[in-house]
Amino acid sequence: MIKNKRILLLLLEDYIKNNFKKKLIISLGEGEFMSFLKENICYTNIKIKKINLISKKKIKNNKKTEYLKFKKKLYSDLYIGDANFFGSYFFYKGNNGVITKEKIIYLNSKNRIIIVNGFTNKKFCYLPIEVLPKLINFVVRKLIKLNIDFKIKKKRGNIFFNDNKLNIINIKCFYNKNPYVYEKKILSIKGVVETGMFLIFKNTTFILSGKKKFMVFEK
């Protein structure tokens, strides 16, 4: 849980005003801090032209190719999202959210700000992947065959469904692995729609939220 939300909001406001001069189309991701931001960013001094709420529209078709038609509609000047971890080449997120749709918005935004919740020195993380419900058993068998540790996300004892009616499986991912090769390997499994691994592009700023301080990194 991110602490000092008000201070982080002021930091965001100051950073945006100093780096962006025109009115913005902002896309807000899903996550712990995003709900707070959606309610409060409109009352700041930032000039906002439009806010895209990622969770507002639901995608009816689970096929990955169907998501591509949303590309033009989801364009924004600035994407703001949060993440569980970031490294030299990637960050990961999406344990509860709509990974595919959020990734499209991330890719189609001119600039990006990522809020990272806390600091970590762990050697591995659990990377969320979106899976078609009809093929979840096949994906599970494939993960076992590949000797990949995993946890099927559940809610109140039942298999969890996200807003796109997809299941989430959290797979063990070591930070020293090549993210490009690892993601390609996971996406090659039939039934896997998308992973929560976001490759880092230009014009991406990370704000690390600690207990008593915030750190800003520009990539």
PyMOL CGO cylinders between C-alpha atoms (Angstrom):
from pymol import cmd
from pymol.cgo import CYLINDER

trace = [
    CYLINDER, 0.00, 0.00, 0.00, 1.36, 3.41, -0.98, 0.3, 1, 1, 1, 1, 1, 1,
    CYLINDER, 1.36, 3.41, -0.98, 1.62, 5.81, 1.94, 0.3, 1, 1, 1, 1, 1, 1,
    CYLINDER, 1.62, 5.81, 1.94, 1.65, 9.62, 1.79, 0.3, 1, 1, 1, 1, 1, 1,
    CYLINDER, 1.65, 9.62, 1.79, -0.76, 9.71, -1.16, 0.3, 1, 1, 1, 1, 1, 1,
    CYLINDER, -0.76, 9.71, -1.16, -1.28, 13.45, -0.86, 0.3, 1, 1, 1, 1, 1, 1,
    CYLINDER, -1.28, 13.45, -0.86, 2.45, 14.13, -1.00, 0.3, 1, 1, 1, 1, 1, 1,
    CYLINDER, 2.45, 14.13, -1.00, 2.76, 11.85, -4.04, 0.3, 1, 1, 1, 1, 1, 1,
    CYLINDER, 2.76, 11.85, -4.04, -0.12, 13.69, -5.72, 0.3, 1, 1, 1, 1, 1, 1,
    CYLINDER, -0.12, 13.69, -5.72, 1.67, 17.03, -5.17, 0.3, 1, 1, 1, 1, 1, 1,
    CYLINDER, 1.67, 17.03, -5.17, 4.91, 15.54, -6.53, 0.3, 1, 1, 1, 1, 1, 1,
    CYLINDER, 4.91, 15.54, -6.53, 3.07, 14.34, -9.64, 0.3, 1, 1, 1, 1, 1, 1,
    CYLINDER, 3.07, 14.34, -9.64, 1.39, 17.71, -10.10, 0.3, 1, 1, 1, 1, 1, 1,
    CYLINDER, 1.39, 17.71, -10.10, 4.71, 19.54, -9.85, 0.3, 1, 1, 1, 1, 1, 1,
    CYLINDER, 4.71, 19.54, -9.85, 6.46, 17.13, -12.23, 0.3, 1, 1, 1, 1, 1, 1,
    CYLINDER, 6.46, 17.13, -12.23, 3.70, 17.34, -14.85, 0.3, 1, 1, 1, 1, 1, 1,
    CYLINDER, 3.70, 17.34, -14.85, 3.51, 21.15, -14.73, 0.3, 1, 1, 1, 1, 1, 1,
    CYLINDER, 3.51, 21.15, -14.73, 7.29, 21.43, -15.13, 0.3, 1, 1, 1, 1, 1, 1,
    CYLINDER, 7.29, 21.43, -15.13, 7.55, 18.98, -18.03, 0.3, 1, 1, 1, 1, 1, 1,
    CYLINDER, 7.55, 18.98, -18.03, 4.33, 19.45, -20.00, 0.3, 1, 1, 1, 1, 1, 1,
    CYLINDER, 4.33, 19.45, -20.00, 3.08, 22.83, -21.22, 0.3, 1, 1, 1, 1, 1, 1,
    CYLINDER, 3.08, 22.83, -21.22, -0.15, 22.11, -23.09, 0.3, 1, 1, 1, 1, 1, 1,
    CYLINDER, -0.15, 22.11, -23.09, -3.44, 20.58, -22.04, 0.3, 1, 1, 1, 1, 1, 1,
    CYLINDER, -3.44, 20.58, -22.04, -3.08, 16.84, -21.70, 0.3, 1, 1, 1, 1, 1, 1,
    CYLINDER, -3.08, 16.84, -21.70, -4.98, 13.73, -22.62, 0.3, 1, 1, 1, 1, 1, 1,
    CYLINDER, -4.98, 13.73, -22.62, -4.14, 11.52, -19.67, 0.3, 1, 1, 1, 1, 1, 1,
    CYLINDER, -4.14, 11.52, -19.67, -4.66, 7.77, -19.42, 0.3, 1, 1, 1, 1, 1, 1,
    CYLINDER, -4.66, 7.77, -19.42, -4.82, 6.37, -15.91, 0.3, 1, 1, 1, 1, 1, 1,
    CYLINDER, -4.82, 6.37, -15.91, -4.05, 2.71, -15.28, 0.3, 1, 1, 1, 1, 1, 1,
    CYLINDER, -4.05, 2.71, -15.28, -5.44, 0.40, -12.67, 0.3, 1, 1, 1, 1, 1, 1,
    CYLINDER, -5.44, 0.40, -12.67, -3.90, -0.20, -9.29, 0.3, 1, 1, 1, 1, 1, 1,
    CYLINDER, -3.90, -0.20, -9.29, -3.80, 0.76, -5.64, 0.3, 1, 1, 1, 1, 1, 1,
    CYLINDER, -3.80, 0.76, -5.64, -2.83, 4.40, -6.18, 0.3, 1, 1, 1, 1, 1, 1,
    CYLINDER, -2.83, 4.40, -6.18, -4.80, 4.91, -9.40, 0.3, 1, 1, 1, 1, 1, 1,
    CYLINDER, -4.80, 4.91, -9.40, -8.20, 4.85, -7.70, 0.3, 1, 1, 1, 1, 1, 1,
    CYLINDER, -8.20, 4.85, -7.70, -7.08, 7.69, -5.45, 0.3, 1, 1, 1, 1, 1, 1,
    CYLINDER, -7.08, 7.69, -5.45, -5.63, 9.58, -8.42, 0.3, 1, 1, 1, 1, 1, 1,
    CYLINDER, -5.63, 9.58, -8.42, -8.84, 9.29, -10.46, 0.3, 1, 1, 1, 1, 1, 1,
    CYLINDER, -8.84, 9.29, -10.46, -10.76, 11.01, -7.69, 0.3, 1, 1, 1, 1, 1, 1,
    CYLINDER, -10.76, 11.01, -7.69, -8.27, 13.80, -7.01, 0.3, 1, 1, 1, 1, 1, 1,
    CYLINDER, -8.27, 13.80, -7.01, -6.28, 14.70, -10.12, 0.3, 1, 1, 1, 1, 1, 1,
    CYLINDER, -6.28, 14.70, -10.12, -9.15, 16.80, -11.54, 0.3, 1, 1, 1, 1, 1, 1,
    CYLINDER, -9.15, 16.80, -11.54, -8.86, 19.16, -8.56, 0.3, 1, 1, 1, 1, 1, 1,
    CYLINDER, -8.86, 19.16, -8.56, -5.17, 19.92, -9.14, 0.3, 1, 1, 1, 1, 1, 1,
    CYLINDER, -5.17, 19.92, -9.14, -3.71, 22.77, -11.19, 0.3, 1, 1, 1, 1, 1, 1,
    CYLINDER, -3.71, 22.77, -11.19, -2.85, 20.44, -14.10, 0.3, 1, 1, 1, 1, 1, 1,
    CYLINDER, -2.85, 20.44, -14.10, -4.53, 21.40, -17.37, 0.3, 1, 1, 1, 1, 1, 1,
    CYLINDER, -4.53, 21.40, -17.37, -6.38, 18.25, -18.39, 0.3, 1, 1, 1, 1, 1, 1,
    CYLINDER, -6.38, 18.25, -18.39, -8.05, 17.95, -21.77, 0.3, 1, 1, 1, 1, 1, 1,
    CYLINDER, -8.05, 17.95, -21.77, -9.38, 14.44, -21.25, 0.3, 1, 1, 1, 1, 1, 1,
    CYLINDER, -9.38, 14.44, -21.25, -8.92, 11.47, -18.91, 0.3, 1, 1, 1, 1, 1, 1,
    CYLINDER, -8.92, 11.47, -18.91, -9.07, 7.91, -20.24, 0.3, 1, 1, 1, 1, 1, 1,
    CYLINDER, -9.07, 7.91, -20.24, -10.15, 5.43, -17.58, 0.3, 1, 1, 1, 1, 1, 1,
    CYLINDER, -10.15, 5.43, -17.58, -8.82, 2.04, -18.56, 0.3, 1, 1, 1, 1, 1, 1,
    CYLINDER, -8.82, 2.04, -18.56, -11.39, 0.04, -16.62, 0.3, 1, 1, 1, 1, 1, 1,
    CYLINDER, -11.39, 0.04, -16.62, -14.37, 1.98, -18.00, 0.3, 1, 1, 1, 1, 1, 1,
    CYLINDER, -14.37, 1.98, -18.00, -14.79, 0.03, -21.25, 0.3, 1, 1, 1, 1, 1, 1,
    CYLINDER, -14.79, 0.03, -21.25, -14.96, -3.74, -21.25, 0.3, 1, 1, 1, 1, 1, 1,
    CYLINDER, -14.96, -3.74, -21.25, -13.70, -5.78, -24.16, 0.3, 1, 1, 1, 1, 1, 1,
    CYLINDER, -13.70, -5.78, -24.16, -16.22, -8.37, -25.32, 0.3, 1, 1, 1, 1, 1, 1,
    CYLINDER, -16.22, -8.37, -25.32, -13.96, -10.70, -27.29, 0.3, 1, 1, 1, 1, 1, 1,
    CYLINDER, -13.96, -10.70, -27.29, -11.18, -12.54, -25.50, 0.3, 1, 1, 1, 1, 1, 1,
    CYLINDER, -11.18, -12.54, -25.50, -9.07, -13.03, -28.62, 0.3, 1, 1, 1, 1, 1, 1,
    CYLINDER, -9.07, -13.03, -28.62, -5.87, -11.03, -28.52, 0.3, 1, 1, 1, 1, 1, 1,
    CYLINDER, -5.87, -11.03, -28.52, -6.28, -9.69, -32.08, 0.3, 1, 1, 1, 1, 1, 1,
    CYLINDER, -6.28, -9.69, -32.08, -9.54, -7.99, -31.10, 0.3, 1, 1, 1, 1, 1, 1,
    CYLINDER, -9.54, -7.99, -31.10, -7.68, -5.69, -28.73, 0.3, 1, 1, 1, 1, 1, 1,
    CYLINDER, -7.68, -5.69, -28.73, -5.76, -4.05, -31.56, 0.3, 1, 1, 1, 1, 1, 1,
    CYLINDER, -5.76, -4.05, -31.56, -8.83, -2.14, -32.79, 0.3, 1, 1, 1, 1, 1, 1,
    CYLINDER, -8.83, -2.14, -32.79, -8.65, -0.07, -29.58, 0.3, 1, 1, 1, 1, 1, 1,
    CYLINDER, -8.65, -0.07, -29.58, -5.22, 1.35, -30.43, 0.3, 1, 1, 1, 1, 1, 1,
    CYLINDER, -5.22, 1.35, -30.43, -6.32, 4.68, -31.94, 0.3, 1, 1, 1, 1, 1, 1,
    CYLINDER, -6.32, 4.68, -31.94, -9.07, 5.23, -29.36, 0.3, 1, 1, 1, 1, 1, 1,
    CYLINDER, -9.07, 5.23, -29.36, -6.70, 4.80, -26.44, 0.3, 1, 1, 1, 1, 1, 1,
    CYLINDER, -6.70, 4.80, -26.44, -4.04, 7.29, -27.54, 0.3, 1, 1, 1, 1, 1, 1,
    CYLINDER, -4.04, 7.29, -27.54, -2.87, 9.72, -24.85, 0.3, 1, 1, 1, 1, 1, 1,
    CYLINDER, -2.87, 9.72, -24.85, -0.19, 12.34, -24.18, 0.3, 1, 1, 1, 1, 1, 1,
    CYLINDER, -0.19, 12.34, -24.18, 0.61, 10.89, -20.78, 0.3, 1, 1, 1, 1, 1, 1,
    CYLINDER, 0.61, 10.89, -20.78, 0.03, 7.46, -19.26, 0.3, 1, 1, 1, 1, 1, 1,
    CYLINDER, 0.03, 7.46, -19.26, 0.15, 7.18, -15.46, 0.3, 1, 1, 1, 1, 1, 1,
    CYLINDER, 0.15, 7.18, -15.46, 0.19, 3.73, -13.93, 0.3, 1, 1, 1, 1, 1, 1,
    CYLINDER, 0.19, 3.73, -13.93, 1.65, 1.85, -11.02, 0.3, 1, 1, 1, 1, 1, 1,
    CYLINDER, 1.65, 1.85, -11.02, 3.86, -1.22, -10.85, 0.3, 1, 1, 1, 1, 1, 1,
    CYLINDER, 3.86, -1.22, -10.85, 5.04, -3.86, -8.40, 0.3, 1, 1, 1, 1, 1, 1,
    CYLINDER, 5.04, -3.86, -8.40, 8.67, -3.92, -9.56, 0.3, 1, 1, 1, 1, 1, 1,
    CYLINDER, 8.67, -3.92, -9.56, 10.96, -2.35, -12.13, 0.3, 1, 1, 1, 1, 1, 1,
    CYLINDER, 10.96, -2.35, -12.13, 14.39, -3.36, -13.39, 0.3, 1, 1, 1, 1, 1, 1,
    CYLINDER, 14.39, -3.36, -13.39, 16.82, -2.19, -16.05, 0.3, 1, 1, 1, 1, 1, 1,
    CYLINDER, 16.82, -2.19, -16.05, 14.69, -3.27, -19.00, 0.3, 1, 1, 1, 1, 1, 1,
    CYLINDER, 14.69, -3.27, -19.00, 11.17, -3.98, -17.77, 0.3, 1, 1, 1, 1, 1, 1,
    CYLINDER, 11.17, -3.98, -17.77, 8.61, -3.55, -15.02, 0.3, 1, 1, 1, 1, 1, 1,
    CYLINDER, 8.61, -3.55, -15.02, 5.71, -5.79, -14.10, 0.3, 1, 1, 1, 1, 1, 1,
    CYLINDER, 5.71, -5.79, -14.10, 2.16, -5.21, -12.96, 0.3, 1, 1, 1, 1, 1, 1,
    CYLINDER, 2.16, -5.21, -12.96, -1.40, -6.38, -13.56, 0.3, 1, 1, 1, 1, 1, 1,
    CYLINDER, -1.40, -6.38, -13.56, -2.25, -8.78, -10.75, 0.3, 1, 1, 1, 1, 1, 1,
    CYLINDER, -2.25, -8.78, -10.75, -5.81, -7.45, -10.63, 0.3, 1, 1, 1, 1, 1, 1,
    CYLINDER, -5.81, -7.45, -10.63, -6.10, -5.32, -13.75, 0.3, 1, 1, 1, 1, 1, 1,
    CYLINDER, -6.10, -5.32, -13.75, -6.72, -5.65, -17.45, 0.3, 1, 1, 1, 1, 1, 1,
    CYLINDER, -6.72, -5.65, -17.45, -3.18, -6.29, -18.64, 0.3, 1, 1, 1, 1, 1, 1,
    CYLINDER, -3.18, -6.29, -18.64, -3.67, -6.30, -22.42, 0.3, 1, 1, 1, 1, 1, 1,
    CYLINDER, -3.67, -6.30, -22.42, -5.71, -3.11, -22.62, 0.3, 1, 1, 1, 1, 1, 1,
    CYLINDER, -5.71, -3.11, -22.62, -3.38, -1.29, -20.25, 0.3, 1, 1, 1, 1, 1, 1,
    CYLINDER, -3.38, -1.29, -20.25, -0.34, -2.41, -22.24, 0.3, 1, 1, 1, 1, 1, 1,
    CYLINDER, -0.34, -2.41, -22.24, -1.84, -1.02, -25.46, 0.3, 1, 1, 1, 1, 1, 1,
    CYLINDER, -1.84, -1.02, -25.46, -2.40, 2.36, -23.79, 0.3, 1, 1, 1, 1, 1, 1,
    CYLINDER, -2.40, 2.36, -23.79, 1.14, 2.26, -22.39, 0.3, 1, 1, 1, 1, 1, 1,
    CYLINDER, 1.14, 2.26, -22.39, 2.57, 1.64, -25.88, 0.3, 1, 1, 1, 1, 1, 1,
    CYLINDER, 2.57, 1.64, -25.88, 0.43, 4.33, -27.51, 0.3, 1, 1, 1, 1, 1, 1,
    CYLINDER, 0.43, 4.33, -27.51, 1.21, 7.14, -25.07, 0.3, 1, 1, 1, 1, 1, 1,
    CYLINDER, 1.21, 7.14, -25.07, 3.84, 9.76, -25.84, 0.3, 1, 1, 1, 1, 1, 1,
    CYLINDER, 3.84, 9.76, -25.84, 5.04, 9.89, -22.23, 0.3, 1, 1, 1, 1, 1, 1,
    CYLINDER, 5.04, 9.89, -22.23, 4.71, 7.61, -19.23, 0.3, 1, 1, 1, 1, 1, 1,
    CYLINDER, 4.71, 7.61, -19.23, 4.91, 7.94, -15.45, 0.3, 1, 1, 1, 1, 1, 1,
    CYLINDER, 4.91, 7.94, -15.45, 5.09, 4.73, -13.43, 0.3, 1, 1, 1, 1, 1, 1,
    CYLINDER, 5.09, 4.73, -13.43, 4.56, 4.69, -9.65, 0.3, 1, 1, 1, 1, 1, 1,
    CYLINDER, 4.56, 4.69, -9.65, 6.49, 1.81, -8.08, 0.3, 1, 1, 1, 1, 1, 1,
    CYLINDER, 6.49, 1.81, -8.08, 5.20, 0.72, -4.69, 0.3, 1, 1, 1, 1, 1, 1,
    CYLINDER, 5.20, 0.72, -4.69, 8.17, 0.30, -2.39, 0.3, 1, 1, 1, 1, 1, 1,
    CYLINDER, 8.17, 0.30, -2.39, 11.76, -0.89, -2.83, 0.3, 1, 1, 1, 1, 1, 1,
    CYLINDER, 11.76, -0.89, -2.83, 12.76, -4.52, -3.18, 0.3, 1, 1, 1, 1, 1, 1,
    CYLINDER, 12.76, -4.52, -3.18, 15.93, -6.61, -3.24, 0.3, 1, 1, 1, 1, 1, 1,
    CYLINDER, 15.93, -6.61, -3.24, 14.26, -9.94, -3.89, 0.3, 1, 1, 1, 1, 1, 1,
    CYLINDER, 14.26, -9.94, -3.89, 15.72, -12.24, -6.53, 0.3, 1, 1, 1, 1, 1, 1,
    CYLINDER, 15.72, -12.24, -6.53, 12.37, -13.13, -8.07, 0.3, 1, 1, 1, 1, 1, 1,
    CYLINDER, 12.37, -13.13, -8.07, 8.79, -11.95, -8.44, 0.3, 1, 1, 1, 1, 1, 1,
    CYLINDER, 8.79, -11.95, -8.44, 5.47, -13.49, -9.41, 0.3, 1, 1, 1, 1, 1, 1,
    CYLINDER, 5.47, -13.49, -9.41, 4.59, -12.25, -12.89, 0.3, 1, 1, 1, 1, 1, 1,
    CYLINDER, 4.59, -12.25, -12.89, 0.85, -12.15, -13.70, 0.3, 1, 1, 1, 1, 1, 1,
    CYLINDER, 0.85, -12.15, -13.70, -0.32, -13.53, -17.03, 0.3, 1, 1, 1, 1, 1, 1,
    CYLINDER, -0.32, -13.53, -17.03, -3.81, -13.36, -18.59, 0.3, 1, 1, 1, 1, 1, 1,
    CYLINDER, -3.81, -13.36, -18.59, -5.22, -16.73, -19.63, 0.3, 1, 1, 1, 1, 1, 1,
    CYLINDER, -5.22, -16.73, -19.63, -8.30, -17.77, -21.58, 0.3, 1, 1, 1, 1, 1, 1,
    CYLINDER, -8.30, -17.77, -21.58, -10.62, -19.61, -19.13, 0.3, 1, 1, 1, 1, 1, 1,
    CYLINDER, -10.62, -19.61, -19.13, -11.27, -22.46, -21.57, 0.3, 1, 1, 1, 1, 1, 1,
    CYLINDER, -11.27, -22.46, -21.57, -7.55, -23.17, -21.85, 0.3, 1, 1, 1, 1, 1, 1,
    CYLINDER, -7.55, -23.17, -21.85, -6.43, -22.64, -18.26, 0.3, 1, 1, 1, 1, 1, 1,
    CYLINDER, -6.43, -22.64, -18.26, -5.92, -26.37, -17.65, 0.3, 1, 1, 1, 1, 1, 1,
    CYLINDER, -5.92, -26.37, -17.65, -3.78, -26.63, -20.79, 0.3, 1, 1, 1, 1, 1, 1,
    CYLINDER, -3.78, -26.63, -20.79, -1.68, -23.64, -19.66, 0.3, 1, 1, 1, 1, 1, 1,
    CYLINDER, -1.68, -23.64, -19.66, -1.25, -25.17, -16.20, 0.3, 1, 1, 1, 1, 1, 1,
    CYLINDER, -1.25, -25.17, -16.20, -0.03, -28.46, -17.68, 0.3, 1, 1, 1, 1, 1, 1,
    CYLINDER, -0.03, -28.46, -17.68, 2.40, -26.57, -19.93, 0.3, 1, 1, 1, 1, 1, 1,
    CYLINDER, 2.40, -26.57, -19.93, 3.81, -24.56, -17.00, 0.3, 1, 1, 1, 1, 1, 1,
    CYLINDER, 3.81, -24.56, -17.00, 4.36, -27.78, -15.05, 0.3, 1, 1, 1, 1, 1, 1,
    CYLINDER, 4.36, -27.78, -15.05, 6.12, -29.31, -18.06, 0.3, 1, 1, 1, 1, 1, 1,
    CYLINDER, 6.12, -29.31, -18.06, 8.36, -26.23, -18.30, 0.3, 1, 1, 1, 1, 1, 1,
    CYLINDER, 8.36, -26.23, -18.30, 9.12, -26.51, -14.56, 0.3, 1, 1, 1, 1, 1, 1,
    CYLINDER, 9.12, -26.51, -14.56, 7.77, -23.02, -13.86, 0.3, 1, 1, 1, 1, 1, 1,
    CYLINDER, 7.77, -23.02, -13.86, 6.33, -22.38, -10.39, 0.3, 1, 1, 1, 1, 1, 1,
    CYLINDER, 6.33, -22.38, -10.39, 2.93, -20.69, -10.46, 0.3, 1, 1, 1, 1, 1, 1,
    CYLINDER, 2.93, -20.69, -10.46, -0.12, -19.71, -8.43, 0.3, 1, 1, 1, 1, 1, 1,
    CYLINDER, -0.12, -19.71, -8.43, -3.62, -19.48, -9.89, 0.3, 1, 1, 1, 1, 1, 1,
    CYLINDER, -3.62, -19.48, -9.89, -5.21, -16.26, -8.63, 0.3, 1, 1, 1, 1, 1, 1,
    CYLINDER, -5.21, -16.26, -8.63, -8.36, -16.94, -6.66, 0.3, 1, 1, 1, 1, 1, 1,
    CYLINDER, -8.36, -16.94, -6.66, -10.99, -14.83, -4.94, 0.3, 1, 1, 1, 1, 1, 1,
    CYLINDER, -10.99, -14.83, -4.94, -12.99, -16.29, -2.07, 0.3, 1, 1, 1, 1, 1, 1,
    CYLINDER, -12.99, -16.29, -2.07, -11.91, -19.78, -3.06, 0.3, 1, 1, 1, 1, 1, 1,
    CYLINDER, -11.91, -19.78, -3.06, -12.92, -19.43, -6.72, 0.3, 1, 1, 1, 1, 1, 1,
    CYLINDER, -12.92, -19.43, -6.72, -10.73, -18.79, -9.76, 0.3, 1, 1, 1, 1, 1, 1,
    CYLINDER, -10.73, -18.79, -9.76, -10.40, -15.04, -10.28, 0.3, 1, 1, 1, 1, 1, 1,
    CYLINDER, -10.40, -15.04, -10.28, -11.77, -13.31, -13.40, 0.3, 1, 1, 1, 1, 1, 1,
    CYLINDER, -11.77, -13.31, -13.40, -10.56, -9.82, -14.34, 0.3, 1, 1, 1, 1, 1, 1,
    CYLINDER, -10.56, -9.82, -14.34, -12.65, -7.16, -16.11, 0.3, 1, 1, 1, 1, 1, 1,
    CYLINDER, -12.65, -7.16, -16.11, -12.04, -8.84, -19.47, 0.3, 1, 1, 1, 1, 1, 1,
    CYLINDER, -12.04, -8.84, -19.47, -13.31, -12.17, -18.13, 0.3, 1, 1, 1, 1, 1, 1,
    CYLINDER, -13.31, -12.17, -18.13, -9.83, -13.68, -18.24, 0.3, 1, 1, 1, 1, 1, 1,
    CYLINDER, -9.83, -13.68, -18.24, -8.09, -15.72, -15.55, 0.3, 1, 1, 1, 1, 1, 1,
    CYLINDER, -8.09, -15.72, -15.55, -4.85, -14.63, -13.90, 0.3, 1, 1, 1, 1, 1, 1,
    CYLINDER, -4.85, -14.63, -13.90, -1.94, -16.97, -13.19, 0.3, 1, 1, 1, 1, 1, 1,
    CYLINDER, -1.94, -16.97, -13.19, 1.07, -15.63, -11.29, 0.3, 1, 1, 1, 1, 1, 1,
    CYLINDER, 1.07, -15.63, -11.29, 4.27, -17.31, -12.49, 0.3, 1, 1, 1, 1, 1, 1,
    CYLINDER, 4.27, -17.31, -12.49, 7.65, -17.20, -10.78, 0.3, 1, 1, 1, 1, 1, 1,
    CYLINDER, 7.65, -17.20, -10.78, 10.06, -14.95, -12.66, 0.3, 1, 1, 1, 1, 1, 1,
    CYLINDER, 10.06, -14.95, -12.66, 13.71, -14.38, -11.73, 0.3, 1, 1, 1, 1, 1, 1,
    CYLINDER, 13.71, -14.38, -11.73, 15.05, -10.88, -12.27, 0.3, 1, 1, 1, 1, 1, 1,
    CYLINDER, 15.05, -10.88, -12.27, 18.26, -12.08, -13.89, 0.3, 1, 1, 1, 1, 1, 1,
    CYLINDER, 18.26, -12.08, -13.89, 16.40, -13.70, -16.78, 0.3, 1, 1, 1, 1, 1, 1,
    CYLINDER, 16.40, -13.70, -16.78, 16.35, -11.98, -20.17, 0.3, 1, 1, 1, 1, 1, 1,
    CYLINDER, 16.35, -11.98, -20.17, 12.87, -10.35, -20.16, 0.3, 1, 1, 1, 1, 1, 1,
    CYLINDER, 12.87, -10.35, -20.16, 12.51, -10.40, -23.95, 0.3, 1, 1, 1, 1, 1, 1,
    CYLINDER, 12.51, -10.40, -23.95, 13.23, -14.13, -24.25, 0.3, 1, 1, 1, 1, 1, 1,
    CYLINDER, 13.23, -14.13, -24.25, 11.20, -15.02, -21.16, 0.3, 1, 1, 1, 1, 1, 1,
    CYLINDER, 11.20, -15.02, -21.16, 8.10, -13.12, -22.29, 0.3, 1, 1, 1, 1, 1, 1,
    CYLINDER, 8.10, -13.12, -22.29, 8.28, -14.62, -25.77, 0.3, 1, 1, 1, 1, 1, 1,
    CYLINDER, 8.28, -14.62, -25.77, 8.48, -18.09, -24.23, 0.3, 1, 1, 1, 1, 1, 1,
    CYLINDER, 8.48, -18.09, -24.23, 5.38, -17.51, -22.08, 0.3, 1, 1, 1, 1, 1, 1,
    CYLINDER, 5.38, -17.51, -22.08, 3.37, -15.90, -24.91, 0.3, 1, 1, 1, 1, 1, 1,
    CYLINDER, 3.37, -15.90, -24.91, 4.07, -18.92, -27.12, 0.3, 1, 1, 1, 1, 1, 1,
    CYLINDER, 4.07, -18.92, -27.12, 1.88, -21.05, -24.82, 0.3, 1, 1, 1, 1, 1, 1,
    CYLINDER, 1.88, -21.05, -24.82, -1.55, -21.56, -26.32, 0.3, 1, 1, 1, 1, 1, 1,
    CYLINDER, -1.55, -21.56, -26.32, -4.17, -19.84, -24.16, 0.3, 1, 1, 1, 1, 1, 1,
    CYLINDER, -4.17, -19.84, -24.16, -1.90, -17.10, -22.78, 0.3, 1, 1, 1, 1, 1, 1,
    CYLINDER, -1.90, -17.10, -22.78, -3.32, -13.75, -23.92, 0.3, 1, 1, 1, 1, 1, 1,
    CYLINDER, -3.32, -13.75, -23.92, -0.76, -11.38, -22.40, 0.3, 1, 1, 1, 1, 1, 1,
    CYLINDER, -0.76, -11.38, -22.40, 1.81, -11.02, -19.62, 0.3, 1, 1, 1, 1, 1, 1,
    CYLINDER, 1.81, -11.02, -19.62, 2.20, -8.30, -17.03, 0.3, 1, 1, 1, 1, 1, 1,
    CYLINDER, 2.20, -8.30, -17.03, 5.76, -7.65, -18.18, 0.3, 1, 1, 1, 1, 1, 1,
    CYLINDER, 5.76, -7.65, -18.18, 6.07, -4.14, -19.61, 0.3, 1, 1, 1, 1, 1, 1,
    CYLINDER, 6.07, -4.14, -19.61, 9.25, -3.40, -21.53, 0.3, 1, 1, 1, 1, 1, 1,
    CYLINDER, 9.25, -3.40, -21.53, 10.66, 0.05, -20.76, 0.3, 1, 1, 1, 1, 1, 1,
    CYLINDER, 10.66, 0.05, -20.76, 10.61, 2.61, -23.58, 0.3, 1, 1, 1, 1, 1, 1,
    CYLINDER, 10.61, 2.61, -23.58, 11.86, 6.16, -23.99, 0.3, 1, 1, 1, 1, 1, 1,
    CYLINDER, 11.86, 6.16, -23.99, 10.11, 9.00, -22.15, 0.3, 1, 1, 1, 1, 1, 1,
    CYLINDER, 10.11, 9.00, -22.15, 9.30, 6.82, -19.16, 0.3, 1, 1, 1, 1, 1, 1,
    CYLINDER, 9.30, 6.82, -19.16, 9.68, 8.22, -15.64, 0.3, 1, 1, 1, 1, 1, 1,
    CYLINDER, 9.68, 8.22, -15.64, 9.63, 6.05, -12.52, 0.3, 1, 1, 1, 1, 1, 1,
    CYLINDER, 9.63, 6.05, -12.52, 8.67, 7.35, -9.10, 0.3, 1, 1, 1, 1, 1, 1,
    CYLINDER, 8.67, 7.35, -9.10, 9.67, 4.97, -6.33, 0.3, 1, 1, 1, 1, 1, 1,
    CYLINDER, 9.67, 4.97, -6.33, 7.44, 5.26, -3.30, 0.3, 1, 1, 1, 1, 1, 1,
    CYLINDER, 7.44, 5.26, -3.30, 9.16, 4.40, -0.03, 0.3, 1, 1, 1, 1, 1, 1,
    CYLINDER, 9.16, 4.40, -0.03, 7.98, 4.72, 3.55, 0.3, 1, 1, 1, 1, 1, 1,
    CYLINDER, 7.98, 4.72, 3.55, 9.56, 8.12, 4.12, 0.3, 1, 1, 1, 1, 1, 1,
    CYLINDER, 9.56, 8.12, 4.12, 10.77, 9.33, 0.72, 0.3, 1, 1, 1, 1, 1, 1,
    CYLINDER, 10.77, 9.33, 0.72, 10.20, 9.28, -3.02, 0.3, 1, 1, 1, 1, 1, 1,
    CYLINDER, 10.20, 9.28, -3.02, 12.84, 8.75, -5.70, 0.3, 1, 1, 1, 1, 1, 1,
    CYLINDER, 12.84, 8.75, -5.70, 12.49, 9.80, -9.35, 0.3, 1, 1, 1, 1, 1, 1,
    CYLINDER, 12.49, 9.80, -9.35, 14.24, 7.99, -12.22, 0.3, 1, 1, 1, 1, 1, 1,
    CYLINDER, 14.24, 7.99, -12.22, 13.99, 9.00, -15.87, 0.3, 1, 1, 1, 1, 1, 1,
    CYLINDER, 13.99, 9.00, -15.87, 14.63, 6.36, -18.53, 0.3, 1, 1, 1, 1, 1, 1,
]
cmd.load_cgo(trace, "trace")
